[in-house]
Amino acid sequence: MTHLSRRPLHDGWTVHVAAGPAPETLEGLTVPAAVPGSIHVDLLAEGLIPDPFHGDNESLLAWIGLVDWTYRTTFAWTPDGNERHDLVFEGLDTVATVRLNGTVIGEVANQHRSYRYEAAALLRDGDNDLEVAFRAPVPYANQASLELGARPRPYPLPYEAIRKSACSFGWDWGIATYTSGIWKPVRLESWSTARLAQTRVVATPDGDGGRVTVDVRIDRTDAGGTPLEVRAVVSGPGLDDDATAVAAVVGEDGHVDVELPAARRWWPVGHGDQPLYTVEVSLHAQGEAVDATTRRVGFRTVRWDTEPDAAGTPYTLVVNDRPVFVKGVNWIPDDALPVRVDRDRYERRFRQAIDANVNLIRVWGGGLYESDDFYDLADELGLLVWQDFLFACAAYPEEEPLRSEIEAEARENIVRLSSHASLAQLVGNNENLWGFEDWGWKLSLDGKSWGATYYYELFPALIAELAPHVPYAPGSPFSPETGWDAASGRQTGPHPNDEKHGSMHLWEQWNRRDWPTYREHTPRFVAEFGWQAPPAWTTLVESVDDAPLTPESPGMIVHQKAMEGNAKLTNGLLPHFRMPVDMETWHWAMQLNQALAVGAALDHFRSWAPHTMGAVVWQLNDCWPVTSWAAIDGAERVKPLFHALKNAFAPRVATVQPRDGRLVAVLGNDTDEAWSAPLRIRRVSFGGDVLADRTVEVKVEARGTLVADIDADLATATDAASEALVVDADAARGVWYFAEPRESTLGDPGLTVSTRTVEGGTEVSITAERFARDVSLLADKVHASAQPADGLLTLLPGETGRIVVHHGAGVALDTDALAHPRVLRSANQLVTG
């Protein structure tokens, strides 16, 4: 017996224009192509297009999405005695005809799945020609929309009519790329007798031990004539010896249970360790292995508590029977050219998220099913993953050919992801249940399908078949009692975005209302909310060449995709700060207001735990340099929002919150140990006087919340413009201001700076002579590699705060440059001018 062999076919590829409005410089030109890759990456590598992220190059390169591109390679092959030879494409973006030696072997139209073609009859001894001819995605989507019927969506191009990353057509934070290419690996698989066509692995804890269940589906060449067996071997922490089990394959299916005497629990970051176990699955014929695969698993239980209570319906994540307050962020593709995102880049972003005390990443439904590296790293680092199926903000046709493609991609990705310890839930879509109710869809659909069958019937049925251990929700937002009545064509039960039930999205604040109104809402779980700001200064000026650079200069508008984005930035700033007159101060003001908005919301939501049991911020990352809701910009630099997340998601926090016409101190303890500490509450003047002062001993239970009353003499200002209320418990500090900054008397804080070299960078000590609000370092202005680990410090007179700035090896940061007012920023500057 021979073992299945996998031969990558990544060499020797070229690409050329087949049809469409390409520049004359590309006529007749054959370009070397990377596989995996995309047409943009290939053209960039040859210097044939400018950087699409720079200036207004997006519009200059829109022709790429109107062009048919043909990829070709030649590979040598010699018969090797195997019975089957399959060409396997892990991912093609998106609409293509595949030819081997001039014969069509496949027609594809789905970026989100793989394809396999039996090729033995077409292979020839010697050189073989392989061609993938891509059709332009924009005209294809337009034609598909005509054939399927137009559906409501928020953007011009019909992304809902093609199984391609929705945001590749542009979004309110994203560049339109309209990519094409062989974006995942391609290989030739040669095998005989049988192979593992599908492998499903589930790890279930049981007391101090556990069980690994393996189910396989087999492809055969001999119609069941050869006896087969499947073997599973488990190794990992706490096991003295590998645990092994073997079972016979019956028909096309095999099932193995491996019992483990000891199995350590996998926990989310902040709750424990992440022990992982290796499961080696092999298929045997006549005593020899003919195919094998490996999974890594963690032993944990996960569920979402949606049992109705007196306040409505909770949405509480429970891991290993412990309720988890979700400190989440939304994830979009980390590069608008996703093939450039590798394991190292994922790890950098994940470690930034963990530095911000995040414990869950929601993979948003308008992007991609990310690569295996994404989910492997989440398992290793303890980041929970909420994975949307890839449907976002639009009505989706349920007719063929889309329906079959959607089922195929769902089956493949349910199986691929379901063994991961990090997977907390699969969710049917982003905002489509809400859109059907509130966005005028019912009128415009006029009876056409919109995706309900996918979310309420197909996906739950597939999960029940393939991964019944994985939690599922039909959408986000979603009220657990909401259902679908196909006969009447309506959703039943609570509104999908009802804050009393399940998950909620909050966008009225950014779109129409000021951010303090977040405090009017006490959702059971908030899965989206956010505020915009420009990227880091260095990222901005590296990507926009405007002279002069202003908030509304041409390049800035290109890099602002939100509808009325700049107007919303202005309207959201003016209740709090006056409009700056220079560009750098405008940049700081907008970044600070973003951080204050999201930070205030997070403090509020967390103060209501356990009524509210999670907040998922829109968004962690960017895919290019742009004014957006992200905490980390498209050049991987952090914005002040990053520090707001880190502060609000800290293991232990103290904040001041309004409750029923009074102020209270709220302490949150997201650790396994009770927190006993002196709680000091002071009303202070900006000049440094302590106007009222009280200390009480408090104890906050493990994973608990404590609300402490604040006496009236502390909570009532005598001069609102010049006072603040400060609460301190150990290292946790919360501050309440009695007046908006623009109405306050905040003055020059008199900051002085000293520095010293520490491991990994430079420690910057900042001392305030007077009250200093939200002190931050825009360190990238000193060196492009400089990134502050902390920010938004509030210092009382005489206090010193410390910020470590990480930067490139061999870089020395000048103390005077760090102390310059354009780098050393505070809210005070926006008041004093």
Rosetta blueprint (number, residue, H / E / L):
1 M L
2 T L
3 H L
4 L L
5 S E
6 R E
7 R E
8 P E
9 L L
10 H L
11 D L
12 G L
13 W L
14 T E
15 V E
16 H E
17 V E
18 A E
19 A E
20 G L
21 P L
22 A L
23 P L
24 E H
25 T H
26 L H
27 E L
28 G L
29 L L
30 T L
31 V E
32 P E
33 A L
34 A L
35 V L
36 P L
37 G L
38 S L
39 I H
40 H H
41 V H
42 D H
43 L H
44 L H
45 A H
46 E L
47 G L
48 L L
49 I L
50 P L
51 D L
52 P L
53 F L
54 H L
55 G L
56 D L
57 N H
58 E H
59 S H
60 L H
61 L L
62 A H
63 W H
64 I H
65 G H
66 L H
67 V L
68 D E
69 W E
70 T E
71 Y E
72 R E
73 T E
74 T E
75 F E
76 A E
77 W E
78 T L
79 P L
80 D L
81 G L
82 N L
83 E L
84 R E
85 H E
86 D E
87 L E
88 V E
89 F E
90 E L
91 G L
92 L L
93 D E
94 T L
95 V E
96 A E
97 T E
98 V E
99 R E
100 L E
101 N L
102 G L
103 T E
104 V E
105 I E
106 G E
107 E E
108 V E
109 A E
110 N E
111 Q L
112 H L
113 R L
114 S L
115 Y E
116 R E
117 Y E
118 E E
119 A L
120 A L
121 A L
122 L L
123 L L
124 R L
125 D L
126 G E
127 D E
128 N E
129 D E
130 L E
131 E E
132 V E
133 A E
134 F E
135 R L
136 A L
137 P H
138 V H
139 P H
140 Y H
141 A H
142 N H
143 Q H
144 A H
145 S H
146 L H
147 E H
148 L H
149 G L
150 A L
151 R L
152 P L
153 R L
154 P L
155 Y L
156 P L
157 L L
158 P L
159 Y H
160 E H
161 A H
162 I L
163 R E
164 K L
165 S L
166 A H
167 C H
168 S H
169 F E
170 G L
171 W L
172 D L
173 W L
174 G L
175 I L
176 A E
177 T L
178 Y L
179 T L
180 S L
181 G E
182 I L
183 W L
184 K L
185 P L
186 V E
187 R E
188 L E
189 E E
190 S E
191 W E
192 S L
193 T L
194 A E
195 R E
196 L E
197 A E
198 Q E
199 T E
200 R E
201 V E
202 V E
203 A E
204 T E
205 P E
206 D E
207 G L
208 D L
209 G E
210 G E
211 R E
212 V E
213 T E
214 V E
215 D E
216 V E
217 R E
218 I E
219 D E
220 R E
221 T L
222 D L
223 A L
224 G L
225 G L
226 T L
227 P L
228 L E
229 E E
230 V E
231 R E
232 A E
233 V E
234 V E
235 S E
236 G L
237 P L
238 G L
239 L L
240 D L
241 D L
242 D L
243 A E
244 T E
245 A E
246 V E
247 A E
248 A E
249 V L
250 V E
251 G L
252 E L
253 D E
254 G E
255 H E
256 V E
257 D E
258 V E
259 E E
260 L E
261 P L
262 A L
263 A L
264 R L
265 R E
266 W L
267 W L
268 P L
269 V L
270 G L
271 H L
272 G L
273 D L
274 Q L
275 P L
276 L L
277 Y E
278 T E
279 V E
280 E E
281 V E
282 S E
283 L E
284 H E
285 A E
286 Q L
287 G L
288 E E
289 A E
290 V E
291 D E
292 A E
293 T E
294 T E
295 R E
296 R E
297 V E
298 G L
299 F E
300 R L
301 T L
302 V E
303 R E
304 W E
305 D E
306 T L
307 E L
308 P L
309 D E
310 A L
311 A L
312 G E
313 T E
314 P L
315 Y L
316 T E
317 L E
318 V E
319 V E
320 N L
321 D L
322 R E
323 P E
324 V E
325 F L
326 V E
327 K E
328 G E
329 V E
330 N E
331 W E
332 I L
333 P L
334 D L
335 D L
336 A L
337 L L
338 P H
339 V H
340 R H
341 V L
342 D L
343 R H
344 D H
345 R H
346 Y H
347 E H
348 R H
349 R H
350 F H
351 R H
352 Q H
353 A H
354 I H
355 D H
356 A L
357 N L
358 V L
359 N L
360 L E
361 I E
362 R E
363 V E
364 W L
365 G L
366 G L
367 G L
368 L L
369 Y L
370 E L
371 S L
372 D H
373 D H
374 F H
375 Y H
376 D H
377 L H
378 A H
379 D H
380 E H
381 L H
382 G L
383 L L
384 L E
385 V E
386 W E
387 Q E
388 D E
389 F L
390 L L
391 F L
392 A E
393 C L
394 A L
395 A L
396 Y L
397 P L
398 E L
399 E L
400 E L
401 P L
402 L H
403 R H
404 S H
405 E H
406 I H
407 E H
408 A H
409 E H
410 A H
411 R H
412 E H
413 N H
414 I H
415 V H
416 R H
417 L H
418 S L
419 S L
420 H L
421 A L
422 S L
423 L E
424 A E
425 Q E
426 L E
427 V E
428 G L
429 N L
430 N E
431 E L
432 N H
433 L H
434 W H
435 G H
436 F H
437 E H
438 D H
439 W L
440 G L
441 W H
442 K H
443 L H
444 S H
445 L H
446 D L
447 G L
448 K L
449 S L
450 W L
451 G L
452 A H
453 T H
454 Y H
455 Y H
456 Y H
457 E H
458 L H
459 F H
460 P H
461 A H
462 L H
463 I H
464 A H
465 E H
466 L H
467 A L
468 P L
469 H L
470 V L
471 P L
472 Y E
473 A E
474 P L
475 G L
476 S E
477 P L
478 F E
479 S L
480 P L
481 E L
482 T L
483 G E
484 W E
485 D E
486 A L
487 A L
488 S L
489 G L
490 R E
491 Q E
492 T E
493 G L
494 P L
495 H L
496 P L
497 N L
498 D L
499 E L
500 K L
501 H E
502 G L
503 S E
504 M E
505 H E
506 L L
507 W L
508 E H
509 Q H
510 W H
511 N H
512 R L
513 R L
514 D L
515 W H
516 P H
517 T H
518 Y H
519 R H
520 E H
521 H L
522 T L
523 P L
524 R L
525 F E
526 V E
527 A E
528 E E
529 F L
530 G L
531 W L
532 Q L
533 A E
534 P L
535 P L
536 A L
537 W H
538 T H
539 T H
540 L H
541 V H
542 E H
543 S H
544 V L
545 D L
546 D L
547 A L
548 P L
549 L L
550 T L
551 P L
552 E L
553 S L
554 P H
555 G H
556 M H
557 I H
558 V H
559 H L
560 Q E
561 K L
562 A L
563 M L
564 E L
565 G H
566 N H
567 A H
568 K H
569 L H
570 T H
571 N H
572 G H
573 L H
574 L L
575 P L
576 H L
577 F L
578 R L
579 M L
580 P L
581 V L
582 D L
583 M H
584 E H
585 T H
586 W H
587 H H
588 W H
589 A H
590 M H
591 Q H
592 L H
593 N H
594 Q H
595 A H
596 L H
597 A H
598 V H
599 G H
600 A H
601 A H
602 L H
603 D H
604 H H
605 F H
606 R H
607 S H
608 W L
609 A L
610 P L
611 H L
612 T L
613 M L
614 G E
615 A E
616 V E
617 V E
618 W L
619 Q L
620 L L
621 N L
622 D L
623 C L
624 W L
625 P L
626 V L
627 T E
628 S E
629 W L
630 A L
631 A L
632 I E
633 D L
634 G L
635 A L
636 E L
637 R L
638 V E
639 K L
640 P H
641 L H
642 F H
643 H H
644 A H
645 L H
646 K H
647 N H
648 A H
649 F L
650 A L
651 P L
652 R E
653 V E
654 A E
655 T E
656 V E
657 Q E
658 P E
659 R E
660 D L
661 G L
662 R E
663 L E
664 V E
665 A E
666 V E
667 L E
668 G E
669 N E
670 D L
671 T L
672 D L
673 E L
674 A L
675 W E
676 S E
677 A E
678 P E
679 L E
680 R E
681 I E
682 R E
683 R E
684 V E
685 S E
686 F L
687 G L
688 G L
689 D L
690 V E
691 L E
692 A E
693 D E
694 R E
695 T E
696 V E
697 E E
698 V E
699 K E
700 V E
701 E L
702 A L
703 R L
704 G E
705 T E
706 L E
707 V E
708 A E
709 D E
710 I L
711 D L
712 A H
713 D H
714 L H
715 A H
716 T L
717 A L
718 T L
719 D L
720 A H
721 A H
722 S H
723 E E
724 A E
725 L E
726 V E
727 V E
728 D E
729 A E
730 D L
731 A L
732 A E
733 R E
734 G E
735 V E
736 W E
737 Y E
738 F L
739 A L
740 E L
741 P H
742 R H
743 E H
744 S L
745 T L
746 L L
747 G L
748 D L
749 P L
750 G L
751 L E
752 T E
753 V E
754 S E
755 T E
756 R E
757 T E
758 V E
759 E L
760 G L
761 G E
762 T E
763 E E
764 V E
765 S E
766 I E
767 T E
768 A E
769 E L
770 R L
771 F L
772 A E
773 R E
774 D E
775 V E
776 S E
777 L E
778 L L
779 A H
780 D H
781 K H
782 V L
783 H L
784 A L
785 S L
786 A L
787 Q E
788 P E
789 A L
790 D L
791 G L
792 L L
793 L E
794 T E
795 L E
796 L L
797 P L
798 G L
799 E L
800 T E
801 G E
802 R E
803 I E
804 V E
805 V E
806 H E
807 H L
808 G L
809 A L
810 G L
811 V L
812 A L
813 L L
814 D L
815 T H
816 D H
817 A H
818 L H
819 A H
820 H L
821 P L
822 R L
823 V L
824 L E
825 R E
826 S L
827 A H
828 N H
829 Q H
830 L H
831 V H
832 T H
833 G L
